[in-house]
């Protein structure tokens, strides 16, 4: 049975400081791979693994001053303890750099800022 993490029990920390108003956190990591084929054959005989890329986004209601301050080439760390009852998984992003910031506000709604970042690595600790 899957563990469903509760947003109201989880949090997001940047350099150990909680970020208020987080609406969502998402990330993806992709590894470059190259297939190897035997001479004269169409079947793959191996795979060469290359670099890994980690990208993420944090969506915040209105804005987050701590994230706004992260401009330039200063590295930071994002930690997200995801909880559901007594179960906790901590997702950590190391050596992050801010890559993009966007803001949107629609009629009848509230403003949301999306902070995009890259990371050297992502770790999950149970």
N, CA and C of each residue as an Amber inpcrd file, in Angstrom:
protein
   378
   0.8480000  -1.1790000   0.0000000   0.0000000   0.0000000   0.0000000
   0.8890000   1.2370000   0.0000000   0.5950000   2.2350000  -0.8140000
   1.4430000   3.4240000  -0.8830000   1.2670000   4.3150000   0.3460000
   2.3060000   5.0880000   0.6140000   2.2290000   6.0900000   1.6790000
   1.8290000   7.4090000   1.0470000   0.7710000   8.0110000   1.5420000
   0.2990000   9.2920000   1.0240000   0.7440000  10.3660000   2.0050000
   1.6830000  11.2000000   1.5740000   2.2010000  12.2490000   2.4490000
   1.2110000  13.4040000   2.5100000   1.0430000  13.9610000   3.6850000
   0.0930000  15.0470000   3.8990000   0.8050000  16.3910000   3.8180000
   0.2760000  17.2660000   2.9950000   0.8850000  18.5870000   2.8240000
   0.8450000  19.3970000   4.1200000  -0.2220000  19.2360000   4.9130000
  -0.3160000  20.0210000   6.1500000   0.6010000  19.4970000   7.2540000
   1.2050000  18.3030000   7.0630000   2.1640000  17.7710000   8.0350000
   3.6050000  17.9430000   7.5640000   3.7900000  18.2650000   6.2920000
   5.1210000  18.3780000   5.7020000   5.5690000  19.8320000   5.6800000
   6.8490000  20.0410000   5.3820000   7.3700000  21.4030000   5.3300000
   8.5070000  21.4870000   4.3180000   8.9190000  22.7080000   4.0220000
  10.0530000  22.9600000   3.1350000  10.9830000  23.9240000   3.8570000
  12.2680000  23.5730000   3.9170000  13.2640000  24.4150000   4.5810000
  14.3380000  24.8040000   3.5630000  14.7280000  26.0560000   3.5810000
  15.8330000  26.5350000   2.7560000  16.9340000  26.9760000   3.7030000
  18.0750000  26.3120000   3.6050000  19.1900000  26.5490000   4.5280000
  18.7410000  26.4490000   5.9830000  17.8200000  25.5230000   6.2570000
  17.3520000  25.2790000   7.6180000  16.2300000  26.1750000   8.0840000
  15.8270000  27.1550000   7.2750000  14.7630000  28.0860000   7.6430000
  13.4660000  27.6830000   6.9450000  12.3520000  27.5270000   7.6900000
  11.0860000  27.1400000   7.0580000  10.6000000  28.2070000   6.0770000
  10.0600000  27.7530000   4.9510000   9.4780000  28.6520000   3.9510000
   7.9740000  28.6510000   4.1720000   7.4040000  29.8320000   4.3670000
   5.9790000  29.9640000   4.6360000   5.2040000  30.0580000   3.3250000
   3.9960000  29.5200000   3.3130000   3.1050000  29.6580000   2.1670000
   3.3960000  28.7360000   0.9970000   4.1210000  27.6490000   1.2300000
   4.4330000  26.7310000   0.1360000   3.1500000  26.0390000  -0.3200000
   2.8750000  26.1320000  -1.6130000   1.7020000  25.4880000  -2.2090000
   2.0580000  24.1300000  -2.8050000   3.2840000  24.0270000  -3.3800000
   3.7040000  22.7480000  -3.9440000   5.2080000  22.7250000  -4.1290000
   5.7390000  21.5140000  -4.1490000   7.1520000  21.2680000  -4.4300000
   7.1860000  20.1440000  -5.4490000   7.9750000  20.3210000  -6.4820000
   8.1060000  19.2580000  -7.4710000   9.5500000  19.2080000  -7.9360000
   9.9810000  18.0200000  -8.3350000  11.3420000  17.8830000  -8.8490000
  11.4110000  16.7210000  -9.8080000  12.4260000  16.7540000 -10.6340000
  12.6840000  15.6360000 -11.5400000  14.1850000  15.5200000 -11.7120000
  14.6330000  14.2950000 -11.8580000  16.0430000  14.0720000 -12.1550000
  16.1120000  13.1510000 -13.3600000  17.0350000  13.4450000 -14.2320000
  17.1940000  12.6600000 -15.4570000  18.6670000  12.3400000 -15.6390000
  18.9260000  11.1290000 -16.1010000  20.2860000  10.6840000 -16.3610000
  20.4550000  10.4490000 -17.8530000  21.5290000  10.9670000 -18.4220000
  21.8270000  10.7510000 -19.8300000  22.3740000   9.3360000 -19.9770000
  21.8010000   8.5820000 -20.8980000  22.2620000   7.2110000 -21.1410000
  22.4670000   7.0100000 -22.6340000  23.4710000   6.2290000 -22.9670000
  23.7800000   5.9000000 -24.3570000  23.7970000   4.3850000 -24.4950000
  23.0340000   3.8690000 -25.4470000  23.0060000   2.4270000 -25.6800000
  24.2520000   1.9880000 -26.4400000  24.7420000   0.7810000 -26.1370000
  25.8680000   0.1680000 -26.8510000  25.3600000  -1.0550000 -27.5960000
  25.7770000  -1.1700000 -28.8460000  25.3460000  -2.2870000 -29.6910000
  26.5600000  -3.0600000 -30.1750000  26.3920000  -4.3570000 -30.3410000
  27.4500000  -5.1980000 -30.8990000  27.5490000  -4.9210000 -32.3980000
  28.7400000  -5.0470000 -32.9380000  28.9200000  -4.8530000 -34.3730000
  28.0760000  -5.8540000 -35.1440000  27.3140000  -5.3610000 -36.0980000
  26.4910000  -6.2170000 -36.9290000  25.2210000  -6.7030000 -36.2570000
  24.8570000  -6.1420000 -35.1050000  23.6700000  -6.5740000 -34.3790000
  22.7990000  -5.3750000 -34.0490000  21.5000000  -5.6050000 -33.9460000
  20.5920000  -4.5270000 -33.5620000  20.1800000  -4.6290000 -32.0940000
  20.7550000  -5.5890000 -31.3720000  20.4310000  -5.7540000 -29.9640000
  21.4180000  -4.9940000 -29.0840000  20.8750000  -4.3840000 -28.0900000
  21.7000000  -3.6420000 -27.1370000  22.4780000  -4.6320000 -26.2820000
  23.7740000  -4.3450000 -26.0890000  24.5950000  -5.2140000 -25.2400000
  25.0620000  -4.5100000 -23.9710000  24.7950000  -3.2280000 -23.8840000
  25.2090000  -2.4760000 -22.6990000  24.6870000  -1.0610000 -22.7280000
  24.9280000  -0.3410000 -21.6350000  24.4960000   1.0470000 -21.5020000
  25.6170000   1.8330000 -20.8440000  25.9210000   3.0040000 -21.3930000
  26.8830000   3.9100000 -20.7780000  26.0800000   5.0110000 -20.0950000
  26.2970000   5.1720000 -18.7990000  25.5720000   6.1770000 -18.0310000
  26.3880000   7.4640000 -17.9640000  25.7210000   8.5760000 -18.2240000
  26.3860000   9.8760000 -18.2380000  25.9350000  10.7510000 -17.0830000
  25.9580000  12.0520000 -17.3070000  25.6340000  12.9930000 -16.2250000
  24.1620000  12.9520000 -15.8140000  23.9200000  13.3900000 -14.5710000
  22.5610000  13.4500000 -14.0130000  22.1940000  14.9190000 -13.8250000
  20.9640000  15.2340000 -14.1510000  20.4610000  16.5980000 -14.0330000
  19.2890000  16.6030000 -13.0570000  19.3080000  17.5060000 -12.0740000
  18.2230000  17.6260000 -11.0990000  17.6430000  19.0230000 -11.2080000
  16.3260000  19.1000000 -11.4210000  15.6230000  20.3800000 -11.4960000
  14.4120000  20.3330000 -10.5860000  14.0520000  21.4720000 -10.0080000
  12.9020000  21.5130000  -9.1320000  12.2000000  22.8510000  -9.1810000
  11.0030000  22.8600000  -8.5990000  10.2040000  24.0850000  -8.5290000
   9.4810000  24.1280000  -7.1930000   9.4430000  25.3120000  -6.6140000
   8.6860000  25.5410000  -5.3890000   7.6600000  26.6210000  -5.7050000
   6.3970000  26.3130000  -5.4960000   5.3100000  27.2720000  -5.7250000
   4.8690000  27.8120000  -4.3650000   4.8510000  29.1460000  -4.2320000
   4.5640000  29.7980000  -2.9550000   3.4220000  30.7870000  -3.1250000
   2.5030000  30.8390000  -2.1570000   1.4470000  31.8410000  -2.1630000
   2.0880000  33.2080000  -1.9550000   1.8130000  34.1210000  -2.8390000
   2.3750000  35.4760000  -2.8680000   3.8790000  35.4310000  -3.1330000
   4.7120000  35.4730000  -2.0980000   6.1660000  35.4070000  -2.3170000
   6.8490000  34.9310000  -1.0390000   8.1190000  34.5900000  -1.1750000
   8.9200000  34.1330000  -0.0330000  10.2010000  34.9550000   0.0110000
  10.3130000  35.8840000   0.9600000  11.4980000  36.7410000   1.0300000
  12.8160000  35.9710000   1.1120000  12.8310000  34.8270000   1.8250000
  14.0650000  34.0400000   1.9210000  14.4840000  33.4980000   0.5540000
  13.5130000  33.1230000  -0.2720000  13.8320000  32.6470000  -1.6160000
  14.1760000  33.8120000  -2.5480000  13.5240000  34.9510000  -2.3440000
  13.8340000  36.1370000  -3.1600000  15.2810000  36.5800000  -2.9670000
  15.8190000  36.3450000  -1.7810000  17.1890000  36.7600000  -1.4820000
  18.2380000  35.8690000  -2.1430000  17.8250000  34.7120000  -2.6700000
  18.7760000  33.7660000  -3.2610000  18.9720000  34.0550000  -4.7430000
  19.7380000  35.0680000  -5.0160000  20.0490000  35.4130000  -6.4010000
  21.5540000  35.3000000  -6.5990000  21.9690000  35.2010000  -7.8300000
  23.3980000  35.1140000  -8.1020000  23.8840000  33.6840000  -8.0420000
  25.1480000  33.5270000  -7.6970000  25.7860000  32.2170000  -7.7120000
  26.0210000  31.6530000  -6.3190000  25.1650000  32.0220000  -5.3680000
  25.2860000  31.5050000  -4.0100000  24.5440000  30.1780000  -3.9040000
  25.2530000  29.1240000  -3.4810000  24.6350000  27.8090000  -3.3070000
  23.7810000  27.7970000  -2.0460000  22.7120000  27.0220000  -2.0780000
  21.8560000  26.8450000  -0.9030000  21.3490000  25.4110000  -0.8860000
  20.7340000  25.0160000   0.2280000  20.2000000  23.6680000   0.3680000
  18.7070000  23.7370000   0.6550000  17.9630000  22.8400000   0.0220000
  16.5320000  22.7150000   0.2720000  16.3040000  21.3460000   0.9010000
  15.5420000  21.3290000   1.9920000  15.1950000  20.0990000   2.6720000
  13.6830000  20.0700000   2.8280000  13.0730000  18.9370000   2.4790000
  11.6240000  18.7940000   2.5980000  11.2880000  17.5220000   3.3620000
  11.0230000  17.6390000   4.6740000  10.5540000  16.4790000   5.4310000
   9.0880000  16.2140000   5.0780000   8.8240000  15.1120000   4.3960000
   7.4680000  14.7370000   4.0060000   6.9270000  13.7630000   5.0420000
   5.7500000  14.0850000   5.5920000   5.2290000  13.2950000   6.6980000
   3.8350000  12.7740000   6.4060000   3.5610000  11.6300000   7.0060000
   2.2170000  11.0640000   7.0340000   2.1500000  10.2260000   8.3000000
   1.4770000  10.7520000   9.3090000   1.4200000  10.0590000  10.5960000
   2.8140000   9.9360000  11.1810000   3.2350000   8.6920000  11.4680000
   4.5620000   8.4660000  12.0330000   5.6340000   8.2380000  10.9860000
   5.2810000   8.2800000   9.7130000   6.2360000   8.0390000   8.6330000
   6.7960000   9.3640000   8.1240000   8.1200000   9.4290000   8.0310000
   8.7800000  10.6340000   7.5010000   9.8360000  10.2360000   6.4920000
   9.8260000  10.9020000   5.3460000  10.8800000  10.7820000   4.3410000
  11.3970000  12.1920000   4.1110000  12.7080000  12.3700000   4.2550000
  13.3080000  13.6850000   4.0370000  13.9700000  13.7140000   2.6740000
  13.5030000  14.6240000   1.8250000  14.0800000  14.8140000   0.5020000
  14.9850000  16.0380000   0.5910000  16.2700000  15.8530000   0.2660000
  17.2420000  16.9460000   0.3530000  17.8320000  17.2330000  -1.0160000
  17.9350000  18.5020000  -1.3370000  18.5580000  18.9550000  -2.5750000
  19.8300000  19.6960000  -2.1880000  20.9750000  19.2240000  -2.6690000
  22.2660000  19.7900000  -2.2950000  22.7980000  20.7150000  -3.3830000
  23.5240000  21.7350000  -2.9450000  24.1920000  22.6960000  -3.8280000
  23.2400000  23.2280000  -4.8940000  22.1610000  23.8480000  -4.4390000
  21.1420000  24.3910000  -5.3340000  21.5200000  25.7820000  -5.8210000
  21.0450000  26.0970000  -7.0100000  21.1520000  27.4410000  -7.5810000
  19.7870000  27.8280000  -8.1230000  19.3740000  29.0600000  -7.8740000
  18.1030000  29.5550000  -8.3990000  18.2730000  29.8270000  -9.8890000
  17.3490000  29.3250000 -10.7050000  17.4520000  29.5030000 -12.1510000
  16.3640000  30.3950000 -12.7260000  15.2270000  30.4770000 -12.0270000
  14.1090000  31.2320000 -12.5910000  13.1290000  31.5970000 -11.4920000
  12.4690000  32.7360000 -11.6840000  11.4180000  33.1610000 -10.7680000
  10.3000000  33.7400000 -11.6230000   9.0760000  33.2770000 -11.3810000
   7.9380000  33.8270000 -12.1120000   6.8000000  34.1060000 -11.1340000
   5.9830000  35.0900000 -11.4850000   4.8680000  35.4950000 -10.6280000
   3.6060000  35.5550000 -11.4790000   2.4860000  35.0840000 -10.9240000
   1.2040000  35.1590000 -11.6190000   0.1050000  35.4580000 -10.6160000
  -0.8740000  36.2370000 -11.0850000  -2.0380000  36.5330000 -10.2580000
  -3.2340000  36.6350000 -11.1920000  -4.2980000  35.9250000 -10.8660000
  -5.4920000  35.9620000 -11.7090000  -6.6200000  36.6750000 -10.9710000
  -7.6210000  37.1100000 -11.7260000  -8.7670000  37.8010000 -11.1390000
  -9.4670000  36.8680000 -10.1550000  -9.7860000  37.3810000  -8.9880000
 -10.4780000  36.5910000  -7.9810000  -9.5790000  35.6440000  -7.2240000
  -8.3020000  35.6530000  -7.5100000  -7.3790000  34.7410000  -6.8470000
  -6.3260000  35.5040000  -6.0600000  -5.2340000  34.8450000  -5.7850000
  -4.1230000  35.4900000  -5.0940000  -2.8550000  35.2310000  -5.8890000
  -1.8490000  36.0040000  -5.6050000  -0.5930000  35.8540000  -6.3230000
   0.1480000  34.5880000  -5.9240000   0.8700000  34.0210000  -6.8990000
   1.7360000  32.8680000  -6.6380000   3.0590000  33.0920000  -7.3430000
   4.1310000  32.7980000  -6.6240000   5.4670000  32.8840000  -7.2010000
   6.0070000  31.4710000  -7.3360000   6.6210000  31.1860000  -8.4820000
   7.2520000  29.8880000  -8.7190000   8.7560000  30.1250000  -8.7910000
   9.4820000  29.4230000  -7.9350000  10.9440000  29.4980000  -7.8940000
  11.4900000  28.1960000  -8.4880000  12.2630000  28.3030000  -9.5670000
  12.8630000  27.1240000 -10.1920000  14.3320000  27.0640000  -9.7900000
  14.8310000  25.8400000  -9.5900000  16.2150000  25.6710000  -9.1620000
  16.8100000  24.4200000  -9.7780000  18.1330000  24.3700000  -9.7860000
  18.8500000  23.1460000 -10.1350000  19.6150000  22.7220000  -8.8910000
  19.9580000  21.4400000  -8.8280000  20.7020000  20.9150000  -7.6850000
  21.7550000  19.9410000  -8.1820000  22.8290000  19.8220000  -7.4240000
  23.8690000  18.8580000  -7.7600000  23.3610000  17.4410000  -7.5680000
  22.5750000  17.2330000  -6.5100000  22.0380000  15.8970000  -6.2390000
  20.7630000  16.0200000  -5.4190000  19.9620000  14.9520000  -5.4620000
  18.7880000  14.8290000  -4.6160000  18.9330000  13.5340000  -3.8280000
  18.6190000  13.6080000  -2.5320000  18.7290000  12.4380000  -1.6470000
  17.4080000  12.2330000  -0.9300000  17.0570000  10.9690000  -0.7320000
  15.8730000  10.6260000   0.0660000  16.3260000   9.7870000   1.2450000
  15.9580000  10.2240000   2.4390000  16.3350000   9.5110000   3.6670000
  15.0690000   9.1330000   4.4210000  14.9800000   7.8840000   4.7580000
  13.8020000   7.3870000   5.5060000  14.1210000   7.2960000   6.9730000
